[in-house]
């Protein structure tokens, strides 16, 4: 049984990666139904939290059905990160996760996310202070390094463990790679095989189907797998992976009718959580992913991303169900 602190999370947990503008409560609900064992919020700015910014505070919303769930925070200032940890802890999540992996320029240019991989002593000190600021288990999401010359992840993981983190998730790319090229799981395996490592090591990167998950599990000996982009438009991937790992069987993708029903549910949840205007607007990024590969879907997809009217959207999705059933 894999444990994050005292929290039991299954024999081989599948984690939904924190993704900005994607892993909000509506999407997390679908992924929970689809078999995710652990989920994380979108990353939350520590500076936004301590200043009570509406967007940051809203991201603290978590629900009982989501547990176990982690709140992920990012930032560059140690005092701000400590204060944000205390604020997030008051929401009573199961995990506090630190984002040391985001490669996006608007985050790294301010010293947040993966930028801290250029200053390992500060990374260790910040982590230590965050651990001291809460009684909730602290985990870390990070990358192999800043670039090819700074892939110190084996040492970094050990040092973070030594200051008190309870699990680490490693994306198998450097910040310089962004999301290009193949993820390097060899270094993730090196972290896992370090005899000093006692905490769970979760791998992340390029897991998009049950077969790739099985290969990563068997070849790299990780304690679990974190899935990000592979779950977008595909929140049932977790159950597919579980069935393949346990029984060697491939569960078919949902039918088009089932996918359309899922899109309707996602839309309704999005509106319920964010209000009609924003809920409709933010659903636009999902339609293409749900309906990817369907013949002659382009005309519908264009209409879906242009419409601001809930009833029209429902009618379009219903028409898709009828056309492709």
C-alpha positions as CSV (number, residue, x, y, z in Angstrom):
1,X,0.0,0.0,0.0
2,X,1.4,3.4,-1.0
3,X,1.2,6.0,1.7
4,X,1.7,9.8,1.6
5,X,2.4,10.4,5.3
6,X,-0.4,8.5,7.0
7,X,-2.7,8.8,4.0
8,X,-3.2,5.5,2.2
9,X,-3.6,6.0,-1.5
10,X,-3.8,2.5,-3.0
11,X,-1.4,-0.2,-4.3
12,X,-0.5,1.8,-7.5
13,X,-2.2,5.2,-7.4
14,X,-3.1,7.1,-10.5
15,X,-2.9,10.9,-10.0
16,X,-4.5,13.7,-12.0
17,X,-1.9,16.3,-12.6
18,X,-2.6,19.9,-11.6
19,X,-3.2,21.8,-14.9
20,X,-3.9,25.5,-15.1
21,X,-7.3,26.2,-16.6
22,X,-8.0,22.5,-16.9
23,X,-8.1,20.7,-13.5
24,X,-10.9,22.7,-12.0
25,X,-13.7,21.1,-9.9
26,X,-15.9,20.2,-12.9
27,X,-13.1,18.4,-14.7
28,X,-11.9,16.8,-11.5
29,X,-15.3,15.3,-10.9
30,X,-15.3,13.6,-14.2
31,X,-11.8,12.3,-13.6
32,X,-12.8,11.0,-10.2
33,X,-15.7,9.1,-11.8
34,X,-13.1,8.0,-14.4
35,X,-11.0,6.4,-11.8
36,X,-8.4,9.0,-10.6
37,X,-7.1,8.1,-7.1
38,X,-5.5,11.4,-6.2
39,X,-6.2,14.8,-7.6
40,X,-4.8,18.3,-7.3
41,X,-6.2,21.8,-7.8
42,X,-5.0,24.1,-10.5
43,X,-1.8,25.7,-9.2
44,X,-2.6,28.7,-7.0
45,X,-0.4,31.8,-6.7
46,X,0.9,32.3,-3.2
47,X,0.9,36.1,-3.8
48,X,-2.7,35.9,-4.9
49,X,-3.7,33.9,-1.9
50,X,-2.1,36.2,0.7
51,X,-3.7,39.2,-1.0
52,X,-7.1,37.5,-1.1
53,X,-7.4,37.7,-4.9
54,X,-10.7,36.3,-6.0
55,X,-9.3,34.0,-8.7
56,X,-6.8,32.5,-6.3
57,X,-9.2,32.1,-3.5
58,X,-11.8,30.4,-5.8
59,X,-9.2,27.7,-6.6
60,X,-9.3,26.6,-3.0
61,X,-12.7,25.1,-3.6
62,X,-12.5,21.4,-2.8
63,X,-15.3,18.9,-2.2
64,X,-15.7,15.7,-0.2
65,X,-16.2,13.5,-3.2
66,X,-12.8,14.5,-4.5
67,X,-10.7,13.2,-1.6
68,X,-7.9,12.6,-1.4
69,X,-7.1,15.9,-3.0
70,X,-4.1,18.2,-2.8
71,X,-4.0,22.0,-3.1
72,X,-1.0,23.1,-5.2
73,X,0.7,26.4,-4.6
74,X,3.5,28.2,-6.4
75,X,5.6,31.3,-5.8
76,X,9.1,32.7,-5.3
77,X,9.0,34.4,-1.9
78,X,9.5,32.0,1.1
79,X,7.4,34.1,3.5
80,X,4.6,34.3,1.0
81,X,4.7,30.6,0.4
82,X,4.6,29.9,4.1
83,X,1.6,32.2,4.6
84,X,-0.2,30.7,1.5
85,X,0.4,27.2,3.0
86,X,-1.3,28.2,6.2
87,X,-4.3,29.7,4.2
88,X,-4.6,26.6,2.1
89,X,-4.3,24.3,5.1
90,X,-7.4,26.0,6.6
91,X,-9.4,24.5,3.7
92,X,-8.5,21.1,5.1
93,X,-7.1,19.4,2.0
94,X,-5.4,16.0,2.3
95,X,-2.1,17.2,0.7
96,X,-0.3,20.5,0.2
97,X,1.7,20.3,-3.1
98,X,4.4,22.7,-4.1
99,X,4.8,23.5,-7.8
100,X,8.4,23.4,-8.8
101,X,7.7,22.3,-12.3
102,X,5.6,24.8,-14.3
103,X,7.7,25.9,-17.3
104,X,5.5,28.7,-18.5
105,X,7.4,32.0,-19.0
106,X,4.9,34.2,-17.1
107,X,5.6,32.0,-14.0
108,X,9.3,31.4,-14.4
109,X,10.2,35.0,-15.1
110,X,9.0,35.8,-11.6
111,X,11.0,33.0,-10.1
112,X,8.1,30.6,-9.6
113,X,7.5,27.1,-10.9
114,X,10.5,25.5,-12.5
115,X,12.6,28.6,-12.1
116,X,13.6,27.5,-8.7
117,X,15.5,24.6,-10.2
118,X,18.2,27.2,-10.9
119,X,18.6,27.7,-7.1
120,X,18.5,24.3,-5.4
121,X,19.5,25.7,-1.9
122,X,16.5,28.1,-2.0
123,X,14.3,25.2,-3.2
124,X,15.3,23.1,-0.2
125,X,14.9,26.0,2.2
126,X,11.5,27.0,0.9
127,X,10.3,23.4,1.1
128,X,11.6,23.0,4.7
129,X,9.7,26.2,5.7
130,X,6.5,25.0,4.1
131,X,6.7,21.7,5.8
132,X,7.1,23.4,9.1
133,X,4.1,25.6,8.4
134,X,1.5,22.8,8.2
135,X,0.5,19.5,9.8
136,X,-0.8,18.4,6.4
137,X,1.5,16.1,4.3
138,X,3.6,18.2,1.8
139,X,4.4,16.8,-1.6
140,X,6.4,18.3,-4.5
141,X,5.8,18.3,-8.3
142,X,9.0,19.1,-10.2
143,X,11.0,18.5,-13.4
144,X,14.4,16.8,-14.0
145,X,16.2,20.2,-14.0
146,X,16.3,23.6,-15.6
147,X,18.2,22.3,-18.7
148,X,20.3,19.4,-19.8
149,X,23.3,20.7,-17.7
150,X,21.3,20.9,-14.4
151,X,19.5,17.5,-14.2
152,X,20.2,17.0,-10.5
153,X,16.9,15.4,-9.7
154,X,18.4,12.4,-7.8
155,X,20.1,14.7,-5.4
156,X,17.3,17.2,-5.3
157,X,14.7,14.5,-4.5
158,X,16.8,13.2,-1.6
159,X,17.3,16.6,-0.1
160,X,13.6,17.4,-0.3
161,X,12.8,14.1,1.4
162,X,15.3,15.0,4.1
163,X,13.4,18.3,4.9
164,X,10.1,16.5,5.2
165,X,8.2,16.0,2.0
166,X,6.0,12.9,1.9
167,X,6.0,12.2,-1.9
168,X,7.5,13.5,-5.1
169,X,6.0,13.6,-8.6
170,X,8.6,14.1,-11.4
171,X,7.9,15.2,-14.9
172,X,10.5,13.6,-17.1
173,X,11.6,16.7,-18.9
174,X,13.6,19.8,-18.2
175,X,12.2,23.3,-18.1
176,X,14.0,24.1,-21.4
177,X,12.2,21.2,-23.1
178,X,8.8,22.5,-22.1
179,X,6.6,19.7,-23.5
180,X,8.8,18.8,-26.5
181,X,10.6,15.6,-27.2
182,X,10.1,12.4,-25.2
183,X,10.0,12.4,-21.4
184,X,13.1,10.8,-19.8
185,X,11.9,8.2,-17.3
186,X,15.4,6.8,-16.8
187,X,16.2,9.6,-14.3
188,X,12.9,9.1,-12.6
189,X,13.9,5.4,-12.1
190,X,17.2,6.6,-10.7
191,X,15.4,8.6,-8.1
192,X,13.2,5.6,-7.2
193,X,16.3,3.3,-7.0
194,X,18.2,5.6,-4.7
195,X,18.4,3.4,-1.6
196,X,18.0,6.5,0.6
197,X,14.6,7.3,-0.8
198,X,11.8,6.1,1.4
199,X,8.9,8.3,0.1
200,X,6.7,7.5,-2.9
201,X,8.1,8.5,-6.3
202,X,5.4,9.2,-9.0
203,X,6.3,9.5,-12.6
204,X,4.8,11.9,-15.1
205,X,5.1,12.5,-18.8
206,X,3.8,10.9,-22.0
207,X,1.3,8.5,-20.5
208,X,-1.6,8.6,-22.9
209,X,-2.9,5.0,-22.9
210,X,-3.1,1.9,-20.8
211,X,-0.1,0.3,-22.6
212,X,2.2,3.2,-22.0
213,X,1.2,3.2,-18.3
214,X,2.0,-0.5,-18.0
215,X,5.4,0.0,-19.6
216,X,6.2,2.8,-17.3
217,X,5.1,0.8,-14.2
218,X,7.1,-2.3,-15.1
219,X,10.2,-0.7,-16.6
220,X,10.8,2.2,-14.2
221,X,9.4,0.8,-10.9
222,X,7.6,4.0,-9.9
223,X,5.0,3.9,-7.1
224,X,2.3,5.5,-9.2
225,X,1.7,7.5,-12.3
226,X,0.6,11.1,-12.7
227,X,-1.4,11.9,-15.8
228,X,-1.9,15.4,-17.2
229,X,-2.5,16.0,-20.9
230,X,-3.5,12.3,-21.4
231,X,-6.6,12.9,-19.4
232,X,-7.8,16.0,-21.3
233,X,-10.9,15.0,-23.2
234,X,-10.2,11.6,-21.9
235,X,-11.1,11.5,-18.2
236,X,-12.0,7.8,-18.3
237,X,-8.3,6.9,-18.9
238,X,-7.7,6.1,-15.3
239,X,-10.2,3.2,-15.3
240,X,-8.8,2.0,-18.6
241,X,-5.3,1.9,-17.1
242,X,-6.5,0.1,-14.0
243,X,-8.3,-2.6,-15.9
244,X,-5.3,-3.2,-18.2
245,X,-2.9,-3.4,-15.2
246,X,-5.1,-5.7,-13.3
247,X,-6.6,-7.9,-16.0
248,X,-4.8,-7.2,-19.2
249,X,-8.0,-6.0,-20.9
250,X,-8.5,-2.9,-22.9
251,X,-11.8,-1.1,-22.1
252,X,-13.2,0.5,-25.2
253,X,-13.5,4.3,-25.2
254,X,-17.0,5.6,-24.5
255,X,-19.4,5.7,-27.4
256,X,-20.0,9.0,-29.1
257,X,-23.3,9.2,-27.3
258,X,-21.6,8.6,-23.9
259,X,-19.0,11.2,-24.8
260,X,-21.7,13.7,-25.7
261,X,-23.4,13.0,-22.4
262,X,-20.1,13.6,-20.6
263,X,-19.7,16.9,-22.4
264,X,-23.2,18.0,-21.3
265,X,-22.3,17.1,-17.7
266,X,-19.0,18.9,-17.9
267,X,-20.8,22.0,-19.3
268,X,-23.5,22.0,-16.6
269,X,-20.9,21.6,-13.8
270,X,-18.8,24.4,-15.3
271,X,-21.8,26.7,-15.3
272,X,-22.8,25.7,-11.8
273,X,-19.3,26.5,-10.5
274,X,-18.3,29.5,-12.5
275,X,-21.6,31.1,-13.6
276,X,-23.1,30.9,-17.0
277,X,-20.9,33.4,-18.9
278,X,-17.5,32.1,-17.6
279,X,-18.6,28.5,-17.5
280,X,-19.5,28.5,-21.2
281,X,-16.4,30.4,-22.1
282,X,-14.0,28.1,-20.3
283,X,-15.7,25.0,-21.8
284,X,-14.5,26.0,-25.2
285,X,-11.0,24.5,-24.6
286,X,-12.6,21.0,-24.0
287,X,-14.9,20.4,-27.0
288,X,-12.1,19.6,-29.5
289,X,-10.5,17.2,-27.1
290,X,-13.7,15.3,-26.3
291,X,-14.6,15.0,-30.0
292,X,-11.2,14.5,-31.4
293,X,-11.0,12.2,-34.4
294,X,-14.7,12.0,-35.1
295,X,-15.5,12.2,-38.8
296,X,-17.0,15.5,-40.0
297,X,-17.0,16.9,-36.5
298,X,-15.4,20.2,-37.6
299,X,-18.6,22.0,-38.3
300,X,-20.0,21.2,-34.9
301,X,-16.8,22.1,-33.1
302,X,-16.7,25.5,-34.7
303,X,-20.2,26.2,-33.6
304,X,-19.6,24.9,-30.1
305,X,-16.6,27.3,-29.6
306,X,-18.4,30.3,-30.9
307,X,-21.7,30.0,-29.1
308,X,-22.4,31.9,-25.9
309,X,-25.9,30.5,-25.5
310,X,-26.5,27.5,-23.2
311,X,-29.6,26.2,-24.9
312,X,-27.9,26.4,-28.3
313,X,-24.9,24.4,-26.9
314,X,-27.3,21.8,-25.6
315,X,-29.0,21.5,-28.9
316,X,-25.7,21.2,-30.8
317,X,-24.4,18.4,-28.4
318,X,-27.8,16.6,-28.7
319,X,-27.6,16.8,-32.5
320,X,-24.1,15.2,-32.3
321,X,-25.6,12.4,-30.3
322,X,-28.3,11.8,-32.8
323,X,-26.0,12.1,-35.8
324,X,-23.4,9.7,-34.6
325,X,-25.4,7.2,-32.5
